[in-house]
Amino acid sequence: MLKKGEWVQIHTIILTPDQRAPQVPDDTREVPLEMWVKGFLLEDAEIGDEVEIETVTKRIAKGTLVQGNPTFYHSFGDFVPEIVEIDKMLQAELFGGER
């Protein structure tokens, strides 16, 4: 049970595939437009419940409760060796040598 006032994440389908605009690429049009929002729970709830939250900008959003105390899981990706070589070239060009 998550309590009122806890930091949570919700999920909502904004547009189903059949509601997508005809001018978007085919691969985009085949999937729903989804929204994930984080904010403070306005009432006690369980994962999977339809809830309302208040975001840090004071906006009220509705959706399915998917996570309590959500964490960021993104990164800047895997190491790319070519980027180091590009950096060396730029350092030489801009500053007269490697740094």
ZINOR-V645366 format. One line per field, one symbol per residue. ss: DSSP state (H for helix, E for strand, - for the rest). phi: phi as a letter, one per 40 degrees, with the letter a starting at -180 (. if undefined). psi: psi as a letter, one per 30 degrees, with the letter a starting at -180 (. if undefined). A space follows every 50 residues. Layout:
ss = ???
phi = ???
psi = ???
This chain:
ss = -E----EEEEEEEEE-HHH------HHHH---EEEEEEEEE---E----E EEEE-----EEEEEEEEE------------HHHHHHHHHHHHHHH----
phi = .ccdgccbbbbaccbcdcccccccddccccbccbbbbbacccadabdgcc bbbbcccgccbbiccbabfcbcbcacgccbdcccccdcccdcccbgicb
psi = kklkflklklkkjeklefflkffllefefflljlkkkkakkflkllkflk lklklfggkkkkakjfkkhklkglagalkjefeeeeeeeeeeeeggll.
